[in-house]
């Protein structure tokens, strides 16, 4: 089981990857949304916001106003971010769940 610090570090890596490709991400997705990532086995959540192709303001804690919610175990979260677990596979096998409106989901899948 990955620790809270390992999950935070993985989310920071994801934020950096998005920042490094922000123009391309913004063209593909173009979402301005608050989001939450629930790490189910650690009973912790992280919140942030998508803005101009970047993942900003990452901090620990939930956000009841978030429009996108992802839930996964710590190991699956880290594996997905590090490219060791395909998001589509994790979703199909119910290792990860995503709540968002259907239009947002269609836009987000362009990042896969």
Chimera marker file (.cmm) of the C-alpha trace (Angstrom):
<marker_set name="trace">
<marker id="1" x="0.000" y="0.000" z="0.000" r="1" g="1" b="0" radius="0.5"/>
<marker id="2" x="1.366" y="3.395" z="-1.009" r="1" g="1" b="0" radius="0.5"/>
<marker id="3" x="1.516" y="6.094" z="1.649" r="1" g="1" b="0" radius="0.5"/>
<marker id="4" x="-0.241" y="9.458" z="1.666" r="1" g="1" b="0" radius="0.5"/>
<marker id="5" x="3.099" y="11.097" z="0.818" r="1" g="1" b="0" radius="0.5"/>
<marker id="6" x="3.615" y="8.730" z="-2.148" r="1" g="1" b="0" radius="0.5"/>
<marker id="7" x="0.125" y="9.541" z="-3.427" r="1" g="1" b="0" radius="0.5"/>
<marker id="8" x="0.767" y="13.260" z="-3.058" r="1" g="1" b="0" radius="0.5"/>
<marker id="9" x="4.093" y="12.887" z="-4.894" r="1" g="1" b="0" radius="0.5"/>
<marker id="10" x="2.363" y="10.980" z="-7.711" r="1" g="1" b="0" radius="0.5"/>
<marker id="11" x="-0.275" y="13.707" z="-8.034" r="1" g="1" b="0" radius="0.5"/>
<marker id="12" x="2.502" y="16.295" z="-8.109" r="1" g="1" b="0" radius="0.5"/>
<marker id="13" x="4.129" y="14.325" z="-10.967" r="1" g="1" b="0" radius="0.5"/>
<marker id="14" x="0.814" y="14.324" z="-12.799" r="1" g="1" b="0" radius="0.5"/>
<marker id="15" x="0.490" y="18.074" z="-12.294" r="1" g="1" b="0" radius="0.5"/>
<marker id="16" x="3.993" y="18.534" z="-13.697" r="1" g="1" b="0" radius="0.5"/>
<marker id="17" x="3.259" y="16.336" z="-16.728" r="1" g="1" b="0" radius="0.5"/>
<marker id="18" x="0.150" y="18.381" z="-17.462" r="1" g="1" b="0" radius="0.5"/>
<marker id="19" x="2.053" y="21.646" z="-16.993" r="1" g="1" b="0" radius="0.5"/>
<marker id="20" x="4.785" y="20.462" z="-19.371" r="1" g="1" b="0" radius="0.5"/>
<marker id="21" x="2.100" y="19.861" z="-22.018" r="1" g="1" b="0" radius="0.5"/>
<marker id="22" x="-0.437" y="22.491" z="-20.951" r="1" g="1" b="0" radius="0.5"/>
<marker id="23" x="-1.114" y="23.929" z="-24.411" r="1" g="1" b="0" radius="0.5"/>
<marker id="24" x="-1.779" y="20.498" z="-25.889" r="1" g="1" b="0" radius="0.5"/>
<marker id="25" x="-3.880" y="19.425" z="-22.884" r="1" g="1" b="0" radius="0.5"/>
<marker id="26" x="-5.883" y="22.649" z="-23.051" r="1" g="1" b="0" radius="0.5"/>
<marker id="27" x="-6.567" y="22.121" z="-26.780" r="1" g="1" b="0" radius="0.5"/>
<marker id="28" x="-7.697" y="18.535" z="-26.197" r="1" g="1" b="0" radius="0.5"/>
<marker id="29" x="-9.690" y="18.965" z="-23.021" r="1" g="1" b="0" radius="0.5"/>
<marker id="30" x="-10.395" y="22.674" z="-22.392" r="1" g="1" b="0" radius="0.5"/>
<marker id="31" x="-12.019" y="22.141" z="-19.000" r="1" g="1" b="0" radius="0.5"/>
<marker id="32" x="-12.126" y="24.488" z="-16.055" r="1" g="1" b="0" radius="0.5"/>
<marker id="33" x="-13.213" y="22.206" z="-13.225" r="1" g="1" b="0" radius="0.5"/>
<marker id="34" x="-12.589" y="21.531" z="-9.572" r="1" g="1" b="0" radius="0.5"/>
<marker id="35" x="-11.760" y="17.918" z="-8.866" r="1" g="1" b="0" radius="0.5"/>
<marker id="36" x="-11.230" y="15.491" z="-6.019" r="1" g="1" b="0" radius="0.5"/>
<marker id="37" x="-9.225" y="12.285" z="-5.863" r="1" g="1" b="0" radius="0.5"/>
<marker id="38" x="-10.370" y="9.912" z="-3.095" r="1" g="1" b="0" radius="0.5"/>
<marker id="39" x="-7.726" y="7.406" z="-2.038" r="1" g="1" b="0" radius="0.5"/>
<marker id="40" x="-10.002" y="4.712" z="-0.722" r="1" g="1" b="0" radius="0.5"/>
<marker id="41" x="-7.606" y="2.544" z="1.284" r="1" g="1" b="0" radius="0.5"/>
<marker id="42" x="-6.014" y="5.513" z="3.060" r="1" g="1" b="0" radius="0.5"/>
<marker id="43" x="-9.272" y="7.343" z="3.735" r="1" g="1" b="0" radius="0.5"/>
<marker id="44" x="-7.770" y="10.557" z="2.363" r="1" g="1" b="0" radius="0.5"/>
<marker id="45" x="-8.729" y="12.905" z="-0.444" r="1" g="1" b="0" radius="0.5"/>
<marker id="46" x="-6.846" y="15.438" z="-2.512" r="1" g="1" b="0" radius="0.5"/>
<marker id="47" x="-8.429" y="18.365" z="-4.284" r="1" g="1" b="0" radius="0.5"/>
<marker id="48" x="-7.320" y="20.645" z="-7.064" r="1" g="1" b="0" radius="0.5"/>
<marker id="49" x="-8.568" y="22.334" z="-10.184" r="1" g="1" b="0" radius="0.5"/>
<marker id="50" x="-8.051" y="22.003" z="-13.891" r="1" g="1" b="0" radius="0.5"/>
<marker id="51" x="-7.296" y="25.374" z="-15.452" r="1" g="1" b="0" radius="0.5"/>
<marker id="52" x="-5.830" y="26.087" z="-18.889" r="1" g="1" b="0" radius="0.5"/>
<marker id="53" x="-4.536" y="22.531" z="-19.236" r="1" g="1" b="0" radius="0.5"/>
<marker id="54" x="-2.911" y="22.517" z="-15.814" r="1" g="1" b="0" radius="0.5"/>
<marker id="55" x="-3.705" y="20.828" z="-12.509" r="1" g="1" b="0" radius="0.5"/>
<marker id="56" x="-3.420" y="23.561" z="-9.896" r="1" g="1" b="0" radius="0.5"/>
<marker id="57" x="-3.854" y="24.114" z="-6.172" r="1" g="1" b="0" radius="0.5"/>
<marker id="58" x="-3.329" y="20.486" z="-5.158" r="1" g="1" b="0" radius="0.5"/>
<marker id="59" x="-3.949" y="20.079" z="-1.466" r="1" g="1" b="0" radius="0.5"/>
<marker id="60" x="-5.223" y="17.456" z="0.918" r="1" g="1" b="0" radius="0.5"/>
<marker id="61" x="-8.937" y="17.439" z="1.635" r="1" g="1" b="0" radius="0.5"/>
<marker id="62" x="-12.263" y="16.996" z="-0.081" r="1" g="1" b="0" radius="0.5"/>
<marker id="63" x="-14.338" y="19.488" z="-2.022" r="1" g="1" b="0" radius="0.5"/>
<marker id="64" x="-18.124" y="19.070" z="-2.030" r="1" g="1" b="0" radius="0.5"/>
<marker id="65" x="-18.335" y="21.450" z="-5.004" r="1" g="1" b="0" radius="0.5"/>
<marker id="66" x="-15.980" y="19.380" z="-7.200" r="1" g="1" b="0" radius="0.5"/>
<marker id="67" x="-17.394" y="18.503" z="-10.603" r="1" g="1" b="0" radius="0.5"/>
<marker id="68" x="-15.014" y="15.565" z="-11.175" r="1" g="1" b="0" radius="0.5"/>
<marker id="69" x="-14.352" y="12.846" z="-8.604" r="1" g="1" b="0" radius="0.5"/>
<marker id="70" x="-11.923" y="9.971" z="-9.025" r="1" g="1" b="0" radius="0.5"/>
<marker id="71" x="-11.700" y="7.124" z="-6.502" r="1" g="1" b="0" radius="0.5"/>
<marker id="72" x="-8.940" y="4.511" z="-6.387" r="1" g="1" b="0" radius="0.5"/>
<marker id="73" x="-6.679" y="2.678" z="-3.986" r="1" g="1" b="0" radius="0.5"/>
<marker id="74" x="-3.296" y="4.201" z="-3.280" r="1" g="1" b="0" radius="0.5"/>
<marker id="75" x="-1.401" y="1.560" z="-5.266" r="1" g="1" b="0" radius="0.5"/>
<marker id="76" x="-3.711" y="1.891" z="-8.281" r="1" g="1" b="0" radius="0.5"/>
<marker id="77" x="-3.507" y="5.684" z="-8.206" r="1" g="1" b="0" radius="0.5"/>
<marker id="78" x="0.285" y="5.658" z="-8.210" r="1" g="1" b="0" radius="0.5"/>
<marker id="79" x="0.396" y="2.933" z="-10.886" r="1" g="1" b="0" radius="0.5"/>
<marker id="80" x="-1.942" y="4.880" z="-13.183" r="1" g="1" b="0" radius="0.5"/>
<marker id="81" x="-0.009" y="8.105" z="-12.821" r="1" g="1" b="0" radius="0.5"/>
<marker id="82" x="3.298" y="6.321" z="-13.400" r="1" g="1" b="0" radius="0.5"/>
<marker id="83" x="1.940" y="4.589" z="-16.513" r="1" g="1" b="0" radius="0.5"/>
<marker id="84" x="2.085" y="1.092" z="-15.023" r="1" g="1" b="0" radius="0.5"/>
<marker id="85" x="-1.705" y="0.679" z="-15.075" r="1" g="1" b="0" radius="0.5"/>
<marker id="86" x="-3.834" y="1.838" z="-17.978" r="1" g="1" b="0" radius="0.5"/>
<marker id="87" x="-6.717" y="4.007" z="-16.870" r="1" g="1" b="0" radius="0.5"/>
<marker id="88" x="-9.141" y="2.268" z="-19.253" r="1" g="1" b="0" radius="0.5"/>
<marker id="89" x="-8.164" y="-1.129" z="-17.860" r="1" g="1" b="0" radius="0.5"/>
<marker id="90" x="-8.537" y="0.080" z="-14.278" r="1" g="1" b="0" radius="0.5"/>
<marker id="91" x="-11.938" y="1.554" z="-15.097" r="1" g="1" b="0" radius="0.5"/>
<marker id="92" x="-13.121" y="-1.607" z="-16.878" r="1" g="1" b="0" radius="0.5"/>
<marker id="93" x="-12.001" y="-3.751" z="-13.936" r="1" g="1" b="0" radius="0.5"/>
<marker id="94" x="-13.610" y="-1.374" z="-11.414" r="1" g="1" b="0" radius="0.5"/>
<marker id="95" x="-10.289" y="-0.582" z="-9.798" r="1" g="1" b="0" radius="0.5"/>
<marker id="96" x="-11.010" y="3.095" z="-10.329" r="1" g="1" b="0" radius="0.5"/>
<marker id="97" x="-14.252" y="5.024" z="-10.529" r="1" g="1" b="0" radius="0.5"/>
<marker id="98" x="-14.938" y="8.453" z="-11.955" r="1" g="1" b="0" radius="0.5"/>
<marker id="99" x="-17.926" y="10.671" z="-11.356" r="1" g="1" b="0" radius="0.5"/>
<marker id="100" x="-18.395" y="13.541" z="-13.759" r="1" g="1" b="0" radius="0.5"/>
<marker id="101" x="-21.015" y="14.752" z="-16.153" r="1" g="1" b="0" radius="0.5"/>
<marker id="102" x="-21.039" y="12.844" z="-19.452" r="1" g="1" b="0" radius="0.5"/>
<marker id="103" x="-19.662" y="15.735" z="-21.507" r="1" g="1" b="0" radius="0.5"/>
<marker id="104" x="-16.705" y="16.126" z="-19.146" r="1" g="1" b="0" radius="0.5"/>
<marker id="105" x="-16.027" y="12.384" z="-19.361" r="1" g="1" b="0" radius="0.5"/>
<marker id="106" x="-15.963" y="12.574" z="-23.148" r="1" g="1" b="0" radius="0.5"/>
<marker id="107" x="-13.452" y="15.410" z="-22.985" r="1" g="1" b="0" radius="0.5"/>
<marker id="108" x="-11.319" y="13.698" z="-20.340" r="1" g="1" b="0" radius="0.5"/>
<marker id="109" x="-11.016" y="10.498" z="-22.354" r="1" g="1" b="0" radius="0.5"/>
<marker id="110" x="-9.032" y="12.468" z="-24.947" r="1" g="1" b="0" radius="0.5"/>
<marker id="111" x="-6.162" y="12.481" z="-22.437" r="1" g="1" b="0" radius="0.5"/>
<marker id="112" x="-5.966" y="8.676" z="-22.403" r="1" g="1" b="0" radius="0.5"/>
<link id1="1" id2="2" r="1" g="1" b="0" radius="0.2"/>
<link id1="2" id2="3" r="1" g="1" b="0" radius="0.2"/>
<link id1="3" id2="4" r="1" g="1" b="0" radius="0.2"/>
<link id1="4" id2="5" r="1" g="1" b="0" radius="0.2"/>
<link id1="5" id2="6" r="1" g="1" b="0" radius="0.2"/>
<link id1="6" id2="7" r="1" g="1" b="0" radius="0.2"/>
<link id1="7" id2="8" r="1" g="1" b="0" radius="0.2"/>
<link id1="8" id2="9" r="1" g="1" b="0" radius="0.2"/>
<link id1="9" id2="10" r="1" g="1" b="0" radius="0.2"/>
<link id1="10" id2="11" r="1" g="1" b="0" radius="0.2"/>
<link id1="11" id2="12" r="1" g="1" b="0" radius="0.2"/>
<link id1="12" id2="13" r="1" g="1" b="0" radius="0.2"/>
<link id1="13" id2="14" r="1" g="1" b="0" radius="0.2"/>
<link id1="14" id2="15" r="1" g="1" b="0" radius="0.2"/>
<link id1="15" id2="16" r="1" g="1" b="0" radius="0.2"/>
<link id1="16" id2="17" r="1" g="1" b="0" radius="0.2"/>
<link id1="17" id2="18" r="1" g="1" b="0" radius="0.2"/>
<link id1="18" id2="19" r="1" g="1" b="0" radius="0.2"/>
<link id1="19" id2="20" r="1" g="1" b="0" radius="0.2"/>
<link id1="20" id2="21" r="1" g="1" b="0" radius="0.2"/>
<link id1="21" id2="22" r="1" g="1" b="0" radius="0.2"/>
<link id1="22" id2="23" r="1" g="1" b="0" radius="0.2"/>
<link id1="23" id2="24" r="1" g="1" b="0" radius="0.2"/>
<link id1="24" id2="25" r="1" g="1" b="0" radius="0.2"/>
<link id1="25" id2="26" r="1" g="1" b="0" radius="0.2"/>
<link id1="26" id2="27" r="1" g="1" b="0" radius="0.2"/>
<link id1="27" id2="28" r="1" g="1" b="0" radius="0.2"/>
<link id1="28" id2="29" r="1" g="1" b="0" radius="0.2"/>
<link id1="29" id2="30" r="1" g="1" b="0" radius="0.2"/>
<link id1="30" id2="31" r="1" g="1" b="0" radius="0.2"/>
<link id1="31" id2="32" r="1" g="1" b="0" radius="0.2"/>
<link id1="32" id2="33" r="1" g="1" b="0" radius="0.2"/>
<link id1="33" id2="34" r="1" g="1" b="0" radius="0.2"/>
<link id1="34" id2="35" r="1" g="1" b="0" radius="0.2"/>
<link id1="35" id2="36" r="1" g="1" b="0" radius="0.2"/>
<link id1="36" id2="37" r="1" g="1" b="0" radius="0.2"/>
<link id1="37" id2="38" r="1" g="1" b="0" radius="0.2"/>
<link id1="38" id2="39" r="1" g="1" b="0" radius="0.2"/>
<link id1="39" id2="40" r="1" g="1" b="0" radius="0.2"/>
<link id1="40" id2="41" r="1" g="1" b="0" radius="0.2"/>
<link id1="41" id2="42" r="1" g="1" b="0" radius="0.2"/>
<link id1="42" id2="43" r="1" g="1" b="0" radius="0.2"/>
<link id1="43" id2="44" r="1" g="1" b="0" radius="0.2"/>
<link id1="44" id2="45" r="1" g="1" b="0" radius="0.2"/>
<link id1="45" id2="46" r="1" g="1" b="0" radius="0.2"/>
<link id1="46" id2="47" r="1" g="1" b="0" radius="0.2"/>
<link id1="47" id2="48" r="1" g="1" b="0" radius="0.2"/>
<link id1="48" id2="49" r="1" g="1" b="0" radius="0.2"/>
<link id1="49" id2="50" r="1" g="1" b="0" radius="0.2"/>
<link id1="50" id2="51" r="1" g="1" b="0" radius="0.2"/>
<link id1="51" id2="52" r="1" g="1" b="0" radius="0.2"/>
<link id1="52" id2="53" r="1" g="1" b="0" radius="0.2"/>
<link id1="53" id2="54" r="1" g="1" b="0" radius="0.2"/>
<link id1="54" id2="55" r="1" g="1" b="0" radius="0.2"/>
<link id1="55" id2="56" r="1" g="1" b="0" radius="0.2"/>
<link id1="56" id2="57" r="1" g="1" b="0" radius="0.2"/>
<link id1="57" id2="58" r="1" g="1" b="0" radius="0.2"/>
<link id1="58" id2="59" r="1" g="1" b="0" radius="0.2"/>
<link id1="59" id2="60" r="1" g="1" b="0" radius="0.2"/>
<link id1="60" id2="61" r="1" g="1" b="0" radius="0.2"/>
<link id1="61" id2="62" r="1" g="1" b="0" radius="0.2"/>
<link id1="62" id2="63" r="1" g="1" b="0" radius="0.2"/>
<link id1="63" id2="64" r="1" g="1" b="0" radius="0.2"/>
<link id1="64" id2="65" r="1" g="1" b="0" radius="0.2"/>
<link id1="65" id2="66" r="1" g="1" b="0" radius="0.2"/>
<link id1="66" id2="67" r="1" g="1" b="0" radius="0.2"/>
<link id1="67" id2="68" r="1" g="1" b="0" radius="0.2"/>
<link id1="68" id2="69" r="1" g="1" b="0" radius="0.2"/>
<link id1="69" id2="70" r="1" g="1" b="0" radius="0.2"/>
<link id1="70" id2="71" r="1" g="1" b="0" radius="0.2"/>
<link id1="71" id2="72" r="1" g="1" b="0" radius="0.2"/>
<link id1="72" id2="73" r="1" g="1" b="0" radius="0.2"/>
<link id1="73" id2="74" r="1" g="1" b="0" radius="0.2"/>
<link id1="74" id2="75" r="1" g="1" b="0" radius="0.2"/>
<link id1="75" id2="76" r="1" g="1" b="0" radius="0.2"/>
<link id1="76" id2="77" r="1" g="1" b="0" radius="0.2"/>
<link id1="77" id2="78" r="1" g="1" b="0" radius="0.2"/>
<link id1="78" id2="79" r="1" g="1" b="0" radius="0.2"/>
<link id1="79" id2="80" r="1" g="1" b="0" radius="0.2"/>
<link id1="80" id2="81" r="1" g="1" b="0" radius="0.2"/>
<link id1="81" id2="82" r="1" g="1" b="0" radius="0.2"/>
<link id1="82" id2="83" r="1" g="1" b="0" radius="0.2"/>
<link id1="83" id2="84" r="1" g="1" b="0" radius="0.2"/>
<link id1="84" id2="85" r="1" g="1" b="0" radius="0.2"/>
<link id1="85" id2="86" r="1" g="1" b="0" radius="0.2"/>
<link id1="86" id2="87" r="1" g="1" b="0" radius="0.2"/>
<link id1="87" id2="88" r="1" g="1" b="0" radius="0.2"/>
<link id1="88" id2="89" r="1" g="1" b="0" radius="0.2"/>
<link id1="89" id2="90" r="1" g="1" b="0" radius="0.2"/>
<link id1="90" id2="91" r="1" g="1" b="0" radius="0.2"/>
<link id1="91" id2="92" r="1" g="1" b="0" radius="0.2"/>
<link id1="92" id2="93" r="1" g="1" b="0" radius="0.2"/>
<link id1="93" id2="94" r="1" g="1" b="0" radius="0.2"/>
<link id1="94" id2="95" r="1" g="1" b="0" radius="0.2"/>
<link id1="95" id2="96" r="1" g="1" b="0" radius="0.2"/>
<link id1="96" id2="97" r="1" g="1" b="0" radius="0.2"/>
<link id1="97" id2="98" r="1" g="1" b="0" radius="0.2"/>
<link id1="98" id2="99" r="1" g="1" b="0" radius="0.2"/>
<link id1="99" id2="100" r="1" g="1" b="0" radius="0.2"/>
<link id1="100" id2="101" r="1" g="1" b="0" radius="0.2"/>
<link id1="101" id2="102" r="1" g="1" b="0" radius="0.2"/>
<link id1="102" id2="103" r="1" g="1" b="0" radius="0.2"/>
<link id1="103" id2="104" r="1" g="1" b="0" radius="0.2"/>
<link id1="104" id2="105" r="1" g="1" b="0" radius="0.2"/>
<link id1="105" id2="106" r="1" g="1" b="0" radius="0.2"/>
<link id1="106" id2="107" r="1" g="1" b="0" radius="0.2"/>
<link id1="107" id2="108" r="1" g="1" b="0" radius="0.2"/>
<link id1="108" id2="109" r="1" g="1" b="0" radius="0.2"/>
<link id1="109" id2="110" r="1" g="1" b="0" radius="0.2"/>
<link id1="110" id2="111" r="1" g="1" b="0" radius="0.2"/>
<link id1="111" id2="112" r="1" g="1" b="0" radius="0.2"/>
</marker_set>
